[in-house]
Amino acid sequence: METGLIIIEEYCKNSRIESSFVSLLIKEGLINVQVADGHTYLYESQLAELDRFANLYYDLSVNVEGIDIIHNLLKKMENMEKELYILRKRLHVHDNLWEGID
């Protein structure tokens, strides 16, 4: 098995997540997989996100469509936070330039 890939069936068995739930996430485009050698693999980098989706689904009874909406909103918030950080850095540089003129 390649580094960074996990067989879905093994992951589901070890984490007690139904493979049908993972299939719904794949169908909805919320996680990406790789198919090779007769197995479907999850990317290790997506495990934290998959755990978050499973918590929403199993613990809070959020359906997959709701998970998709929440996921998109969180991505938008993350992008806005990055943009705000960049703007604050620019403002700080701009303020420092003005302080040097006085």
C-alpha positions as CSV (number, residue, x, y, z in Angstrom):
1,M,0.0,0.0,0.0
2,E,1.3,3.5,-0.9
3,T,2.2,5.9,1.9
4,G,-0.7,8.2,2.7
5,L,-3.5,5.9,1.6
6,I,-5.8,3.8,3.7
7,I,-8.1,1.0,2.5
8,I,-11.7,2.2,3.1
9,E,-12.9,-1.1,4.4
10,E,-10.1,-1.3,7.0
11,Y,-10.8,2.3,8.1
12,C,-14.5,1.7,8.5
13,K,-13.9,-1.5,10.5
14,N,-11.4,0.1,12.8
15,S,-13.4,3.3,13.3
16,R,-16.8,1.7,13.4
17,I,-18.1,3.9,10.6
18,E,-20.4,2.4,8.1
19,S,-19.0,2.0,4.6
20,S,-22.3,3.2,3.2
21,F,-21.7,6.6,5.0
22,V,-18.3,6.9,3.4
23,S,-19.9,6.0,0.0
24,L,-22.4,8.9,0.5
25,L,-19.5,11.3,1.2
26,I,-17.7,10.1,-1.9
27,K,-20.9,10.5,-4.0
28,E,-21.5,14.0,-2.6
29,G,-17.9,14.9,-3.4
30,L,-16.9,15.6,0.2
31,I,-14.0,13.2,0.1
32,N,-11.7,12.0,-2.6
33,V,-10.6,8.5,-3.0
34,Q,-8.2,6.5,-5.2
35,V,-9.1,3.1,-6.7
36,A,-6.2,0.7,-7.3
37,D,-5.7,-3.1,-7.2
38,G,-9.4,-3.8,-6.5
39,H,-9.4,-1.6,-3.4
40,T,-10.7,1.9,-2.8
41,Y,-8.3,4.1,-0.7
42,L,-8.9,7.2,1.4
43,Y,-6.2,9.8,1.5
44,E,-4.6,10.0,4.9
45,S,-4.8,13.8,4.7
46,Q,-8.6,13.6,4.7
47,L,-8.9,11.6,7.9
48,A,-9.5,14.5,10.2
49,E,-12.2,15.9,7.9
50,L,-13.8,12.4,7.7
51,D,-13.8,12.2,11.5
52,R,-15.5,15.6,11.6
53,F,-18.1,14.5,9.1
54,A,-18.7,11.3,11.1
55,N,-19.2,13.3,14.3
56,L,-21.8,15.5,12.6
57,Y,-23.6,12.5,11.1
58,Y,-23.6,10.1,14.0
59,D,-23.5,12.4,17.1
60,L,-25.6,15.3,15.8
61,S,-27.8,13.4,13.2
62,V,-26.8,15.9,10.4
63,N,-27.6,14.3,7.0
64,V,-25.0,14.3,4.2
65,E,-26.6,17.3,2.5
66,G,-26.3,19.3,5.8
67,I,-22.7,18.1,6.2
68,D,-22.0,19.5,2.7
69,I,-23.5,22.9,3.6
70,I,-21.6,23.0,6.9
71,H,-18.3,22.0,5.1
72,N,-18.8,24.8,2.5
73,L,-19.6,27.4,5.1
74,L,-16.5,26.4,7.2
75,K,-14.3,26.6,4.0
76,K,-15.7,30.1,3.3
77,M,-15.0,31.2,6.9
78,E,-11.5,29.9,6.7
79,N,-10.9,31.8,3.4
80,M,-12.3,34.9,5.0
81,E,-10.0,34.5,8.0
82,K,-7.0,34.2,5.7
83,E,-8.1,37.3,3.8
84,L,-8.6,39.3,7.0
85,Y,-5.2,38.3,8.2
86,I,-3.6,39.5,5.0
87,L,-5.5,42.8,5.1
88,R,-4.5,43.3,8.7
89,K,-0.8,42.8,7.8
90,R,-1.2,45.3,4.9
91,L,-2.8,47.8,7.3
92,H,-0.1,47.3,9.8
93,V,2.6,48.0,7.2
94,H,0.7,51.0,6.0
95,D,0.4,52.4,9.5
96,N,4.1,51.9,10.1
97,L,4.8,53.8,6.9
98,W,2.7,56.7,8.1
99,E,4.3,56.7,11.6
100,G,7.7,57.2,10.0
101,I,6.6,60.3,8.2
102,D,5.7,62.2,11.4
